Amino acid sequence: MTKQEIEDNFHHNSYNSRWLRYIIRLILGAGILLLLFLIFDHFNIIRYFAPDNIRGLHKWINRFGTIGPVIYISLIAFAAVFFIPSLPLAIIGGIMYGPVLGTLYVSLGSTLGASVAFLISRYAARSLIEQIFKNNPILHRIDKGVQEKGWKMLILTRFVPVIPFHVQNYIYGLTKIDFFTYIILTWLCLLPGVVIYVMAGGLVLKFLRSLEKIRGYLRFFLT
């Protein structure tokens, strides 16, 4: 066997090995996502994400007692991974935990979900995500922006959300941005919006309490 044939055989085996790793990661990633979805579906958790069910979600989380915050953070992370609007959950955070803890929990959950989506895209299901976005000009623009501007591109897309937050998480997994840089900057960029949403939840709570007082006064004077 000639030297060229040996090299060709080596490259062929390396190519097959890479594809095998991609397939295994894809199967594992898809299996994990499917398992999480089935668990949430089995316990009928997904229905609580509807805007009309904020009160029901509030009661459901309270049932877990001291581990309620962990459940709450996990729900927000789940929403980020599966493209579910998390605004109702952020409002719930302001109502249940107040501005400080609510902001902390919402930002942690959102960053956790963004990190999971990033890792899925980079490792577990990279080939699948690449196939989804391969003809999408958004991916090429972000990838080029990361190469030219580095972490500044991440800050730009987070503060000027022309691309949906959940989509960005998967796209950035395909770029060369460092994972820890991604986590830190994502958390920092999320904070201003999180504060607004959580404060909105606090205002909703104050409004409901004021409404209850008014109802109490009306009952007193009318009875």
N, C-alpha and C positions, 0 to 999 in steps of 0.2 A: 504494500500500500504506500502510495507516494505521500509526501508531506502535505501537498495540496488536498488530497483526499482525506487525510487525517483532520486537517483544519476544517474542511467542509462538513465532515461528520460531527466534529465537536460543536460547530455553530448550529448545526441542525438539531443536535440533542439539547443544546442550551435553549434554543428557540422553543422546542417542545416542552422542556421543563418549565419555562416561564409561563407558557400557556396553561399548563397543568396547574401551576400555583394560582393563576388568575381564576381558573374554573373552580378550584377548591375554595378560594376566598369568596367568590361570588355565591357559591352554594351555602357556605357558612353564614355569610351576611344576610342572604335572603331568608335562610332558616331562622336566624335570630329575629329579624324584622317580623316574619310571619308569626313566630311564637309570641312576641310582644303584642302584636295586633290581636291574636286569638285570646290572649289573657285579658286584655282590655275589653274585647268584645264579649267574652264569657261573663265577666262581671258587670256588663252593661254600663261601662264607664264612658264610652264615647258619646252617648246621648247627653251627658252633662256639659259638653262643650257648646251646645246650642245657646245663643244669647238669651233665649227665653227661660233657660234653666239655671240661671245664676244662683237663685235662692236654693234650688235643689242641690247644686254643687257645694254651696256653702254648708248645708246640713250634712252632706255625705262626707266631706273632709273632716268636719267636727267629730264625726263618729269614731275616728281613729285616735282621738285623744292626743297624747304627747308626741306620737309619730306623725301627726297631721302635717307638719311642715315638710317632712320628707316626702309624703305622698303628694303634697302640693307641688313641690319642686320637680318631682318625677313627672307629674302631669304636664307641666310647662315644657319640660324636655321632650316628652312624647309628642306634644303639639308641634314643636319645632322640627322634629324628624319627619313627621307625617303630614306636613303642610296644613295643619289645622290652625285657624285663627286663634291667637292666644289672648286677644283683648279682654274677653270675659273673665279669663283667669287672672289677668293683671288687675282688673277692677276688684275681683274677689280678694286679691292680696291686700289692697288698701282697706277693704271692709273688715277682713278677718284679723289682720296683723298690724294695721296701722302703717304710717308712712315709712318708718325706719326699717322694721323687720319686713314689711311688705316689699320695699325696694330691694332689700337684700335677697329675699327668697325669689322674687321674679327675675332679678338679674342673674342669680346663680342658675336657676332653671333654664333660662333662655341661653346662657353661655354653655351650659352642659349639653343642651339639645343641639346647639350649633356645632359643638365639638364632636358629638357623636356622628352627626351628618357629615362633617369634614372627614372623619376617620373612615366612615363607610365608603365615601367617594374615593379616598386615597388608597385604601387597602382592601376592604372586604368586597366591594363591588365596583372597582375602578373601571374594568372593561365595559360593564353595563352602562355606567354613567357617561363614559367617553362616547359610547354609541349614541346615547340620547342627545348629547350636546355637540357631536362632532361637526355638524353642519350649521350650528348656531353661532352667528357672529359675536354674540355676547361673550361666549367662552374665549374666543380669540382676542377680543378687546381686553378682557380682564387679564388673560395670561400675558399679553404683551405689556399691559400696564404694570403688572407685578414685576416683569423682567426689567422694565425701564425705571419704575418709580419705587419698587419694593413695597414696604408696609404703607407708604402714603396712598397707594391705590386702594388698599383695604379701607382706610379711613374715609377716603373720598366716596366710595360706594356705600359705606354704612351711613354716612351723613346725608348723602344725596341718593336716596333709595329708588333710583329709576328701575333697578332690578329688585324683585321681592326678596326680603330677608332670607326666607327659607331656601330659595333657589341659589342665592349667593353662597350659602353654606356648602352646598354640594359642588358648585363650580370652583370654589377656592381649594377644595380638596384635590383638584386636578392640576393646580398650579404648583409652583416651587416655593411658595411662601412657607416659612418655618411654622410648625404647629404651635409652639409656645408663644411666638409673636402673634399668631392668629388669635389664640385664646385671650391674651391680655388686652389686645386692641379691640377685639369684639366686645369684651366685657365693658371696657371704658366707653366705647361708642354707643353701647346700648343704654347706659345709665341715664342720660337726659330724657330719652323717651320713656323709660321705665318709671322714672320719677313722676312724669306727667300722668301716666296711666294710673299709677298707684294713688296719687293725689286725687285723681278723678274718683277713685273708689272711696276715698275718705269723704269727699264731698257728697257722694251718693249716700253714704252712711249717715252723715249729718242731716241730709234732707229727709231720710226715712225717719230718723229720730224726731225731727221737728214735726213731721207729719203725724207721728204717733201722739205727740204732745197736743197738737191741734185737735185730733180726734178725741183725746181724753177731755180737753176743755169743752168740746161740743157736747159730749155725753153728759158731762157734769151739769151744764146749763140747760140741757134739753130734758133731763130726767128730774 
